[in-house]
Amino acid sequence: VLIENVQSLMEKQFDRNATDSTGYNYERYHQWNEVESWITKITIKNPRLISRFEIGQSYEERGIYLLRVGKRTGFMKPAIFMDCGIHAREWISPAFCQWFVKEAVTNYGIDSTMTALLDKLDFLIVPVINVDGYVYSWTKDRFWRKTRSKNPGSNCVGTDPNRNFDVKWCSVGASRNPCDETYCGSHAESEKEVKAVANFIRQYYGIKAYITIHSYSQMCLFPYSYTYSLASNYKEL
């Protein structure tokens, strides 16, 4: 037995202690309405470091927000794109993005490394990509993973957004069965959430890296996931 009392661990996820000066607790998980409110408040509180953009809407018409974190310079800086919450049930992922933003703005001007990063780079952070799935994991099914879009000809709902991008779409590690958790969708970028991110990246020429935060295992994975061949810049990575 690895965990004696799973229920007690689940209850600790909602511990309301350890709030910061704004009253927001970065050591517990938050429902979408709280995250959405946090996105607005932290942007207003840090106008010199954070800008908020709505890059699209989900299948159920919720906003998909992006925070650009970095010192304003008046010109486009090199950027690192970071997404969280692409798999709905991985709550630690959106929590990490919130923690990262908090650490960035709190330590700017204090920590030399963080200050240098925010001076020279922009971090483009989507705290929750799979908004509908995230809401569903709170309200209906804690272990829900996919989006909430309907699949024509099937009673099974949702697509795995992580496998819906137009990069070796539906190849190794993906399923064409709508009932599978790794269902790749009817076609590449069929999901509004994925399309919103893909369109933003196509239009934002300064992006140098894309980091996606998951909760599975203790690993750092980098190109490529669909082949054992190494990327051309493997040594640099």
C-alpha positions as CSV (number, residue, x, y, z in Angstrom):
1,V,0.0,0.0,0.0
2,L,1.6,3.3,-1.1
3,I,-1.1,5.6,0.3
4,E,-2.9,4.6,3.5
5,N,-5.6,7.3,3.3
6,V,-6.3,8.7,-0.1
7,Q,-9.3,10.7,1.2
8,S,-7.1,12.7,3.6
9,L,-4.8,13.6,0.8
10,M,-7.7,14.8,-1.3
11,E,-9.0,17.0,1.5
12,K,-5.6,18.6,1.9
13,Q,-5.8,19.7,-1.7
14,F,-8.3,22.3,-0.6
15,D,-6.4,23.6,2.5
16,R,-7.0,27.3,2.8
17,N,-4.0,28.2,4.8
18,A,-0.8,30.1,3.6
19,T,-2.4,32.9,1.6
20,D,-0.2,35.7,0.2
21,S,-0.7,39.4,0.8
22,T,-3.5,39.5,-1.7
23,G,-5.4,36.7,0.0
24,Y,-4.7,34.2,-2.8
25,N,-3.5,30.8,-1.6
26,Y,-0.8,29.4,-4.0
27,E,-0.6,26.2,-2.0
28,R,-4.0,24.9,-2.8
29,Y,-5.9,24.2,-6.0
30,H,-8.5,26.7,-7.3
31,Q,-11.6,26.3,-9.4
32,W,-11.7,28.1,-12.7
33,N,-13.7,31.1,-11.5
34,E,-11.0,31.7,-8.9
35,V,-8.2,31.3,-11.5
36,E,-9.9,33.7,-13.9
37,S,-10.3,36.3,-11.1
38,W,-6.6,35.8,-10.2
39,I,-5.6,36.4,-13.8
40,T,-7.3,39.8,-13.8
41,K,-6.1,40.8,-10.3
42,I,-2.4,39.9,-10.8
43,T,-2.4,41.8,-14.1
44,I,-3.9,44.9,-12.6
45,K,-1.4,44.7,-9.7
46,N,1.6,44.4,-11.9
47,P,1.1,46.7,-14.9
48,R,4.8,47.1,-15.7
49,L,5.4,43.3,-15.8
50,I,2.2,41.6,-16.9
51,S,-0.2,42.1,-19.8
52,R,-3.3,39.9,-20.3
53,F,-4.7,38.7,-23.6
54,E,-7.7,36.6,-24.6
55,I,-6.4,34.4,-27.4
56,G,-9.6,32.5,-28.0
57,Q,-12.6,30.7,-26.5
58,S,-13.2,27.1,-25.6
59,Y,-15.8,24.8,-27.0
60,E,-18.2,25.9,-24.2
61,E,-17.2,29.6,-24.9
62,R,-15.0,30.2,-21.9
63,G,-12.1,32.6,-22.4
64,I,-8.6,31.3,-23.0
65,Y,-6.2,33.8,-21.4
66,L,-2.5,34.4,-21.9
67,L,-0.3,36.4,-19.6
68,R,2.8,38.0,-21.1
69,V,5.2,38.3,-18.2
70,G,8.3,40.5,-18.7
71,K,9.6,44.0,-18.4
72,R,7.9,46.3,-21.0
73,T,10.4,47.6,-23.5
74,G,8.3,48.9,-26.4
75,F,9.7,46.2,-28.7
76,M,9.2,42.5,-29.2
77,K,11.6,40.5,-27.1
78,P,12.5,36.8,-27.5
79,A,9.8,34.8,-25.7
80,I,9.2,31.4,-24.1
81,F,5.7,30.0,-24.4
82,M,4.4,28.0,-21.5
83,D,1.1,26.2,-21.2
84,C,-0.6,24.6,-18.2
85,G,-3.8,22.6,-17.8
86,I,-3.9,20.9,-21.2
87,H,-5.0,17.7,-19.4
88,A,-7.9,18.7,-17.2
89,R,-7.3,16.4,-14.3
90,E,-3.6,17.5,-13.8
91,W,-4.4,20.2,-11.4
92,I,-0.8,20.7,-10.3
93,S,-0.1,22.0,-13.8
94,P,-2.3,25.2,-13.6
95,A,-1.1,25.6,-10.0
96,F,2.5,25.6,-11.2
97,C,1.8,28.4,-13.8
98,Q,0.2,30.5,-11.1
99,W,3.1,29.9,-8.8
100,F,5.6,30.8,-11.5
101,V,3.9,34.1,-12.3
102,K,3.8,34.9,-8.6
103,E,7.5,34.1,-8.2
104,A,8.4,36.1,-11.2
105,V,6.7,39.4,-10.2
106,T,7.6,39.0,-6.5
107,N,11.3,38.5,-7.2
108,Y,11.8,41.0,-10.0
109,G,14.2,43.6,-8.8
110,I,15.3,41.4,-5.9
111,D,16.7,38.2,-7.4
112,S,19.3,38.9,-10.1
113,T,18.6,35.8,-12.2
114,M,14.8,36.5,-12.3
115,T,15.3,40.2,-13.0
116,A,17.7,39.4,-15.9
117,L,15.3,36.9,-17.4
118,L,12.3,39.3,-17.3
119,D,14.5,42.1,-18.6
120,K,15.6,40.1,-21.6
121,L,12.7,37.7,-22.2
122,D,9.0,37.6,-22.2
123,F,7.2,34.5,-20.8
124,L,3.9,33.9,-22.6
125,I,1.9,31.9,-20.1
126,V,-1.5,30.2,-20.6
127,P,-2.5,29.2,-17.0
128,V,-5.3,26.8,-18.3
129,I,-5.7,25.8,-21.9
130,N,-8.3,23.1,-21.5
131,V,-10.7,25.3,-19.6
132,D,-13.9,23.3,-20.2
133,G,-12.2,20.0,-19.1
134,Y,-10.8,21.7,-16.0
135,V,-14.2,22.9,-15.0
136,Y,-15.7,19.4,-15.6
137,S,-12.9,17.9,-13.4
138,W,-14.1,20.1,-10.6
139,T,-17.9,19.7,-11.1
140,K,-18.4,16.2,-12.5
141,D,-15.4,13.9,-12.9
142,R,-12.2,14.5,-11.0
143,F,-10.3,12.3,-13.4
144,W,-11.5,13.9,-16.6
145,R,-8.6,14.4,-19.1
146,K,-9.9,15.6,-22.5
147,T,-11.7,18.6,-23.8
148,R,-15.6,18.7,-23.8
149,S,-16.3,18.9,-27.5
150,K,-18.9,16.6,-29.0
151,N,-17.7,13.9,-31.5
152,P,-20.1,13.3,-34.4
153,G,-21.2,9.7,-34.6
154,S,-20.1,8.9,-31.1
155,N,-21.6,9.2,-27.6
156,C,-18.1,9.7,-26.3
157,V,-17.1,13.3,-25.5
158,G,-13.8,15.1,-25.9
159,T,-10.4,15.0,-27.6
160,D,-7.0,14.8,-26.1
161,P,-5.7,18.4,-26.9
162,N,-2.1,17.3,-26.4
163,R,-2.5,15.0,-29.4
164,N,-4.5,17.4,-31.6
165,F,-1.7,19.7,-32.8
166,D,-0.7,19.6,-36.4
167,V,2.7,18.0,-35.8
168,K,2.8,14.3,-36.8
169,W,-0.9,14.3,-36.0
170,C,-2.4,11.1,-34.8
171,S,0.8,9.0,-35.2
172,V,2.6,7.2,-32.4
173,G,0.9,7.3,-29.0
174,A,-2.5,8.6,-30.3
175,S,-5.8,6.9,-30.9
176,R,-8.5,7.4,-33.6
177,N,-11.2,6.0,-31.2
178,P,-13.3,8.9,-29.7
179,C,-13.8,6.9,-26.6
180,D,-10.1,6.6,-25.8
181,E,-8.3,9.1,-23.6
182,T,-5.7,9.7,-26.2
183,Y,-8.2,10.4,-29.0
184,C,-6.5,12.8,-31.5
185,G,-9.7,14.4,-32.8
186,S,-11.4,14.3,-36.2
187,H,-8.5,16.3,-37.7
188,A,-5.5,18.3,-36.7
189,E,-6.4,21.4,-34.7
190,S,-10.1,20.3,-34.5
191,E,-10.3,21.7,-31.0
192,K,-10.9,25.4,-30.5
193,E,-8.5,25.4,-27.6
194,V,-5.6,24.0,-29.7
195,K,-6.5,26.2,-32.7
196,A,-6.3,29.3,-30.5
197,V,-2.8,28.4,-29.2
198,A,-1.6,27.4,-32.7
199,N,-2.8,30.6,-34.3
200,F,-1.2,32.7,-31.6
201,I,2.1,31.0,-32.0
202,R,2.0,31.4,-35.8
203,Q,1.5,35.1,-35.4
204,Y,4.0,35.7,-32.6
205,Y,7.4,35.6,-34.3
206,G,9.6,36.0,-31.2
207,I,8.9,32.6,-29.6
208,K,12.1,30.6,-29.1
209,A,10.8,27.7,-27.0
210,Y,7.5,26.0,-26.0
211,I,7.2,24.4,-22.6
212,T,4.1,22.4,-21.6
213,I,3.7,21.5,-17.9
214,H,2.2,18.1,-17.0
215,S,1.9,16.2,-13.7
216,Y,2.8,12.7,-14.9
217,S,6.2,11.3,-13.6
218,Q,9.4,13.2,-12.8
219,M,10.7,13.7,-16.3
220,C,11.8,16.4,-18.7
221,L,10.7,15.4,-22.2
222,F,11.9,17.2,-25.3
223,P,11.7,16.6,-29.1
224,Y,10.7,14.3,-30.4
225,S,7.9,12.2,-28.9
226,Y,6.9,10.4,-32.1
227,T,10.4,9.0,-33.0
228,Y,13.6,7.8,-31.3
229,S,15.6,10.0,-33.6
230,L,17.3,13.0,-32.0
231,A,16.5,16.6,-32.8
232,S,19.0,18.5,-34.9
233,N,19.8,20.7,-31.9
234,Y,19.8,17.8,-29.4
235,K,23.2,18.8,-27.8
236,E,22.0,22.4,-27.3
237,L,18.7,21.2,-25.8
